[in-house]
């Protein structure tokens, strides 16, 4: 202990200098938005690099599982192409494999949280790959999140397992809508709320996206009804939805961009004015 005190006494000037330097840098970052944004961007890049390095190691051990997923997805795509061939019009498939108003970009999940109340997903693609905030993130099995932050090489998505997440969804067999939220408990179950009691709800029914936002197109898979109950007013259902995606094990994803988003938003702004 005496040696530690002697070391601190001998180097008190250098230690004081480092403390004051760190404090001044902290104040600069906190009081200047430009410096703060640059610091956050740099920190995100470093964090993304660490996640990417760690993910490359994990990918090596999960190659067989990822290849099996790709084989299954290619099979589904071939089935859709076979159904589309020879037809003059394109049907409205609920798996939304073919949607002309949207651009799908591939990405790799390098960090995935699912054990907290507010969870996030980090991807290895960013602004250089045309990834932008409010892009949807999906897999071939369904939705997983919405991009909320980007830098040049990486992006972060708000996971559907997040208390701030609220997504428009509906029963596949009818046009009854609700809000898809998460109660913070089971990562395999989400809740579809505010579904009117007139809706034909049955265990095992499929839930899909409702298409009432500019993020997810209508018809993307979500999950199936696990169970349901009426709320205290006996007017609306609260439905437990078992997700198609295993949110604890996500590898490759697709980031969705709505090509008509800006045009639609400009129209809505004009209406407001």
C-alpha positions in Angstrom: 0.0 0.0 0.0 2.9 2.4 0.9 4.3 1.8 -2.6 1.1 2.9 -4.2 1.0 6.1 -2.1 4.6 6.8 -3.1 3.8 6.2 -6.8 0.9 8.7 -6.6 3.0 11.3 -4.8 5.8 11.0 -7.3 3.5 11.3 -10.3 0.9 13.7 -8.8 1.5 16.3 -11.5 1.2 13.9 -14.4 -2.0 12.4 -12.9 -3.5 15.8 -12.3 -2.8 16.7 -15.9 -4.4 13.6 -17.3 -7.5 14.1 -15.1 -7.9 17.7 -16.2 -7.4 16.8 -19.8 -10.0 14.1 -19.7 -12.4 16.5 -17.9 -11.9 19.2 -20.5 -12.5 16.7 -23.4 -15.7 15.6 -21.7 -16.9 19.1 -21.3 -16.1 19.9 -25.0 -18.0 16.9 -26.2 -21.0 17.6 -24.0 -21.3 21.3 -24.8 -20.6 21.2 -28.6 -23.0 19.2 -30.7 -20.5 18.9 -33.6 -17.8 17.4 -31.3 -20.4 15.2 -29.6 -21.7 13.8 -32.9 -18.1 13.1 -34.1 -17.3 11.4 -30.9 -20.4 9.2 -31.0 -19.7 8.3 -34.6 -16.1 7.4 -33.8 -17.2 5.3 -30.8 -19.8 3.5 -32.9 -17.1 2.7 -35.6 -14.8 1.2 -32.9 -17.6 -0.7 -31.3 -18.8 -1.9 -34.7 -15.3 -3.1 -35.6 -15.1 -5.1 -32.4 -18.5 -6.7 -33.0 -17.5 -7.5 -36.6 -14.3 -9.2 -35.5 -16.1 -11.3 -32.9 -18.9 -12.1 -35.4 -16.4 -13.4 -38.0 -15.2 -15.9 -35.5 -18.7 -17.0 -34.6 -19.7 -17.2 -38.3 -16.9 -19.8 -38.9 -18.5 -22.2 -36.4 -22.1 -21.6 -37.6 -21.4 -21.9 -41.4 -23.4 -25.2 -41.7 -26.5 -23.7 -40.0 -26.3 -20.5 -42.1 -26.0 -22.5 -45.3 -29.0 -24.5 -44.3 -31.0 -21.3 -43.9 -29.9 -20.1 -47.3 -30.9 -23.4 -48.9 -34.4 -23.1 -47.3 -34.7 -19.5 -48.4 -33.7 -20.4 -52.0 -36.3 -23.1 -52.0 -39.0 -20.7 -51.0 -37.9 -18.2 -53.7 -38.0 -20.8 -56.4 -41.5 -21.8 -55.3 -42.6 -18.1 -55.7 -40.9 -17.8 -59.1 -42.6 -21.0 -60.3 -46.0 -19.6 -59.2 -45.3 -16.3 -60.9 -44.2 -17.7 -64.3 -46.6 -17.5 -67.1 -48.9 -15.0 -65.4 -49.8 -11.5 -66.6 -50.3 -10.1 -63.2 -48.4 -10.4 -60.0 -50.4 -11.7 -57.1 -50.2 -10.1 -53.6 -48.2 -12.8 -51.8 -48.1 -12.5 -48.1 -44.5 -13.4 -47.9 -43.7 -10.3 -49.9 -40.8 -11.9 -51.7 -41.5 -9.7 -54.7 -42.5 -6.1 -54.1 -41.6 -3.5 -56.7 -42.0 -0.5 -54.4 -39.2 -1.7 -52.0 -35.5 -2.3 -52.2 -34.0 -5.2 -50.3 -30.3 -5.1 -49.2 -28.5 -7.9 -47.4 -26.6 -7.4 -44.2 -25.0 -9.5 -41.4 -25.9 -9.2 -37.7 -22.7 -8.7 -35.7 -24.4 -8.0 -32.4 -27.8 -9.0 -31.1 -29.3 -8.2 -27.7 -32.4 -10.0 -26.5 -32.2 -10.3 -22.7 -32.8 -6.6 -21.8 -36.0 -4.5 -21.7 -34.7 -2.4 -24.6 -32.8 -4.5 -27.1 -30.8 -3.5 -30.2 -29.2 -5.2 -33.2 -26.0 -4.1 -34.9 -25.4 -4.7 -38.6 -22.2 -4.7 -40.7 -23.6 -2.3 -43.3 -24.1 1.5 -43.0 -24.4 4.7 -45.0 -21.9 3.6 -47.6 -24.3 0.7 -48.4 -27.3 3.0 -48.6 -28.6 1.9 -45.2 -30.6 4.7 -43.5 -32.8 5.3 -40.4 -36.3 4.0 -40.6 -35.4 1.2 -42.9 -37.0 -2.1 -41.9 -35.0 -5.2 -41.0 -36.3 -8.7 -41.8 -35.3 -12.3 -42.4 -37.0 -14.8 -44.7 -39.0 -15.8 -41.6 -40.3 -12.3 -40.6 -39.6 -8.9 -39.2 -36.8 -8.2 -36.6 -36.4 -4.5 -36.2 -36.1 -0.9 -37.6 -32.9 1.0 -38.3 -32.4 4.0 -35.9 -28.8 4.9 -36.1 -26.1 4.7 -38.9 -22.5 5.6 -39.6 -20.4 5.0 -42.7 -19.8 1.3 -42.1 -22.3 0.1 -39.5 -25.9 0.5 -38.5 -28.1 -0.1 -35.4 -31.6 -1.3 -35.4 -34.2 -1.1 -32.6 -35.2 -4.8 -32.1 -38.8 -5.7 -32.1 -37.9 -6.9 -28.5 -37.8 -3.3 -27.3 -40.3 -1.4 -25.1 -40.2 1.5 -27.7 -41.2 -0.8 -30.6 -44.7 -0.5 -31.8 -45.6 -2.0 -35.2 -48.8 -2.2 -37.2 -49.9 -5.8 -37.7 -53.0 -7.7 -38.6 -54.6 -11.1 -38.8 -53.8 -12.8 -42.1 -57.3 -14.1 -42.6 -59.0 -10.8 -42.0 -58.4 -7.0 -42.1 -58.5 -6.6 -38.3 -55.5 -4.6 -37.1 -53.6 -4.1 -33.9 -50.3 -2.9 -32.4 -47.5 -5.3 -32.1 -45.6 -4.7 -28.8 -43.3 -6.6 -26.4 -43.9 -6.9 -22.7 -40.2 -7.6 -22.0 -40.6 -11.2 -20.8 -40.3 -14.0 -23.4 -38.1 -13.2 -26.5 -40.2 -15.7 -28.4 -43.5 -14.1 -27.7 -44.9 -10.6 -28.6 -48.3 -9.1 -27.9 -50.8 -7.9 -30.5 -53.0 -5.4 -28.7 -56.2 -3.4 -29.5 -57.7 -6.1 -31.8 -61.5 -5.6 -31.6 -63.5 -8.5 -30.2 -65.4 -8.8 -33.5 -62.2 -10.2 -35.1 -62.2 -14.0 -35.8 -59.3 -15.0 -33.6 -58.2 -18.6 -33.3 -55.1 -20.2 -31.9 -52.6 -21.0 -34.6 -53.7 -18.1 -36.9 -51.0 -16.3 -38.8 -50.1 -12.6 -38.0 -48.6 -10.4 -40.7 -47.5 -6.8 -41.0 -50.5 -4.5 -41.8 -48.7 -2.1 -44.3 -50.0 1.0 -42.5 -46.6 2.5 -42.2 -43.8 3.5 -44.6 -41.4 1.0 -43.1 -42.7 -2.5 -43.6 -44.8 -3.5 -46.6 -48.0 -5.4 -46.0 -47.9 -9.1 -45.7 -44.5 -9.7 -44.0 -44.6 -12.7 -41.6 -44.6 -12.1 -37.9 -45.8 -15.3 -36.1 -48.8 -17.3 -35.0 -51.4 -16.8 -32.3 -50.3 -18.7 -29.1 -53.2 -17.6 -27.0 -55.5 -14.6 -26.4 -57.8 -12.9 -24.0 -60.2 -9.9 -23.8 -59.1 -6.9 -21.9 -60.9 -5.6 -18.8 -63.4 -3.6 -20.9 -64.3 -6.8 -22.9 -63.8 -4.8 -26.1 -60.4 -5.7 -27.3 -58.2 -8.8 -27.5 -54.6 -9.0 -26.3 -53.0 -11.7 -28.3 -49.8 -13.5 -27.6 -47.9 -14.1 -30.8 -45.3 -16.8 -31.2 -42.6 -15.3 -33.5 -41.5 -17.2 -36.6 -38.0 -15.8 -36.1 -35.8 -17.1 -33.3 -34.8 -13.7 -31.9 -31.9 -15.3 -29.9 -30.2 -16.6 -33.1 -30.2 -14.2 -36.0 -27.5 -14.3 -38.7 -28.1 -12.8 -42.1 -30.9 -10.2 -42.7 -32.5 -8.0 -45.3 -32.8 -4.2 -44.9 -35.9 -2.8 -46.6 -36.1 0.7 -48.2 -39.4 2.1 -49.3 -38.6 3.8 -52.7 -41.7 6.0 -52.5 -41.2 7.2 -48.9 -40.1 10.7 -49.6 -42.8 11.3 -52.2 -45.5 10.1 -49.8 -44.1 12.2 -47.0 -44.0 15.3 -49.2 -47.6 14.8 -50.1 -48.6 14.4 -46.4 -46.7 17.6 -45.5 -48.6 19.5 -48.2 -51.9 18.2 -46.8 -50.9 19.4 -43.3 -50.2 22.9 -44.7 
